[in-house]
Amino acid sequence: MWPGIRKEFSRQIARPEVVRKMIGCGMRVSDDCKLYVDDVEVDFTAVARAVGVDRRVVQQTVKQIRASRYLYSIFSKTRPLGASLVDLVSVLGYSAIVVEADPRSPGIMAGVSEILSRHGTVVRQALADDPDMVQDAKMTFVVEGQLPGKAIEEIHSLNVVRSLKILK
């Protein structure tokens, strides 16, 4: 997806950053060129401030998206993914394990999930960065309670895993 979007904005400097913010927040473009996160309308000025551009750059980006059949087919259906529990793990009594691995290798999520399951660990949330959008893409698992040391060792021993970070 991202290579196709990047191609559509190849001649602009700031618009790709607006698009990256829109994707990251799950913003969609309506038929009448307005921005929404779920059913909440988002002001162009707020997006512009977040990205560090003029409001007109956001407005022109939205107009370009609406005018393109390809872009609009994506951005008319974009939705937010939901709330991440990562920053709440200590409050909720959960733990999180951040896995840095080759994001293009198959089976990373399956391998980590299998190890956690075998050790009786309940996964509450799994989040994976898109390697086309995030330079150092990582995968994060939020789990109930504490992570067993043996499970951490087994995950770290997977040949595609470069590093692990445990959050409590």
C-alpha positions as CSV (number, residue, x, y, z in Angstrom):
1,M,0.0,0.0,0.0
2,W,2.6,2.6,1.1
3,P,4.7,2.3,-2.2
4,G,1.6,3.1,-4.2
5,I,0.7,6.0,-2.0
6,R,4.2,7.3,-2.1
7,K,4.1,7.2,-5.9
8,E,0.9,9.3,-6.0
9,F,2.7,12.0,-3.9
10,S,6.1,11.8,-5.4
11,R,6.2,15.4,-6.6
12,Q,5.2,16.9,-3.2
13,I,7.3,17.4,-0.2
14,A,4.9,17.9,2.8
15,R,1.9,15.9,1.6
16,P,3.4,12.5,2.3
17,E,3.9,13.5,5.9
18,V,0.2,14.6,6.1
19,V,-0.8,11.2,4.6
20,R,1.5,9.4,7.1
21,K,-0.3,11.2,10.0
22,M,-3.7,10.4,8.5
23,I,-2.9,6.7,8.3
24,G,-1.3,6.6,11.7
25,C,-4.5,8.1,13.2
26,G,-6.9,6.1,11.1
27,M,-8.3,9.2,9.4
28,R,-10.7,8.9,6.5
29,V,-11.7,11.3,3.7
30,S,-15.4,11.8,3.1
31,D,-17.2,12.4,-0.2
32,D,-17.3,16.2,0.6
33,C,-13.5,16.4,1.4
34,K,-13.7,16.4,5.1
35,L,-11.5,14.4,7.5
36,Y,-12.8,12.0,10.1
37,V,-11.5,9.8,12.8
38,D,-14.3,7.3,13.2
39,D,-17.4,9.6,13.2
40,V,-15.5,12.6,14.6
41,E,-14.7,15.4,12.2
42,V,-11.1,16.5,12.3
43,D,-10.1,20.1,11.6
44,F,-7.5,20.7,8.9
45,T,-5.7,23.1,11.2
46,A,-5.3,20.5,14.0
47,V,-3.7,18.1,11.5
48,A,-1.5,20.8,10.1
49,R,-0.2,21.7,13.6
50,A,0.5,18.0,14.3
51,V,2.5,17.6,11.1
52,G,4.1,21.1,11.1
53,V,2.6,22.4,7.9
54,D,0.2,25.0,6.8
55,R,-3.6,24.2,6.9
56,R,-3.7,24.6,3.1
57,V,-1.3,21.7,2.7
58,V,-3.7,19.4,4.5
59,Q,-6.6,20.7,2.5
60,Q,-4.8,20.2,-0.8
61,T,-3.8,16.7,0.3
62,V,-7.4,15.8,1.0
63,K,-8.5,17.2,-2.3
64,Q,-5.8,15.2,-4.1
65,I,-6.9,12.0,-2.3
66,R,-10.6,12.7,-3.2
67,A,-9.7,13.3,-6.9
68,S,-7.7,10.0,-7.2
69,R,-9.7,6.8,-7.6
70,Y,-6.8,4.8,-6.1
71,L,-6.2,7.0,-3.1
72,Y,-9.9,7.5,-2.4
73,S,-10.5,3.8,-2.5
74,I,-8.1,3.5,0.5
75,F,-8.8,6.7,2.4
76,S,-12.6,6.5,2.2
77,K,-12.4,3.3,4.2
78,T,-9.6,4.0,6.7
79,R,-10.5,3.5,10.3
80,P,-8.7,3.8,13.7
81,L,-7.4,0.5,15.0
82,G,-8.4,1.1,18.6
83,A,-6.7,2.0,21.8
84,S,-3.2,0.6,22.5
85,L,-2.8,-0.9,26.0
86,V,1.0,-0.5,25.9
87,D,1.1,2.6,28.0
88,L,-1.4,1.2,30.5
89,V,0.3,-2.1,31.3
90,S,1.5,-1.1,34.8
91,V,-1.9,0.3,35.7
92,L,-3.8,-2.8,34.4
93,G,-1.3,-5.3,35.9
94,Y,-0.2,-6.5,32.5
95,S,3.2,-6.7,30.8
96,A,4.3,-6.0,27.3
97,I,7.0,-7.5,25.2
98,V,8.4,-5.5,22.3
99,V,10.0,-7.8,19.7
100,E,12.5,-6.4,17.2
101,A,12.9,-8.8,14.3
102,D,13.1,-8.8,10.5
103,P,9.5,-7.5,9.8
104,R,9.5,-9.2,6.4
105,S,10.1,-12.7,7.8
106,P,7.0,-14.8,8.0
107,G,5.9,-16.4,11.2
108,I,7.2,-14.0,13.8
109,M,3.8,-13.4,15.4
110,A,2.9,-17.1,15.2
111,G,6.2,-18.1,16.8
112,V,5.9,-15.6,19.7
113,S,2.2,-16.4,20.2
114,E,2.9,-20.1,20.3
115,I,5.6,-19.7,22.9
116,L,3.4,-17.5,25.0
117,S,0.5,-19.9,24.7
118,R,2.6,-22.9,25.7
119,H,3.6,-21.0,28.9
120,G,-0.1,-20.3,29.7
121,T,0.2,-16.6,29.0
122,V,-2.9,-14.8,27.8
123,V,-2.3,-12.2,25.0
124,R,-4.6,-9.2,25.4
125,Q,-3.3,-7.3,22.4
126,A,-0.8,-7.7,19.6
127,L,0.4,-4.8,17.6
128,A,2.7,-4.8,14.6
129,D,4.2,-1.8,12.8
130,D,4.1,-1.7,9.1
131,P,7.7,-1.8,7.8
132,D,6.8,0.4,4.9
133,M,5.7,3.1,7.2
134,V,7.9,2.7,10.3
135,Q,11.6,2.7,9.9
136,D,12.3,0.4,12.9
137,A,9.2,-1.7,12.7
138,K,8.5,-3.7,15.9
139,M,5.9,-6.1,17.2
140,T,4.4,-5.6,20.7
141,F,2.4,-8.2,22.7
142,V,0.4,-7.0,25.8
143,V,-0.1,-10.0,28.1
144,E,-1.9,-10.6,31.4
145,G,0.4,-10.7,34.4
146,Q,4.1,-11.2,34.3
147,L,6.0,-12.9,31.5
148,P,7.6,-16.2,32.5
149,G,11.4,-16.0,32.3
150,K,11.5,-19.3,30.3
151,A,9.1,-17.8,27.7
152,I,11.3,-14.7,27.3
153,E,14.3,-16.9,26.8
154,E,12.5,-19.0,24.1
155,I,11.3,-15.9,22.3
156,H,14.8,-14.4,22.3
157,S,16.2,-17.6,20.9
158,L,14.0,-17.4,17.8
159,N,16.4,-17.0,14.9
160,V,14.5,-13.9,13.5
161,V,14.5,-12.0,16.8
162,R,17.1,-9.3,17.1
163,S,16.1,-7.9,20.5
164,L,13.4,-7.9,23.2
165,K,12.2,-5.2,25.5
166,I,10.0,-6.0,28.5
167,L,7.6,-3.3,29.8
168,K,5.9,-3.7,33.2
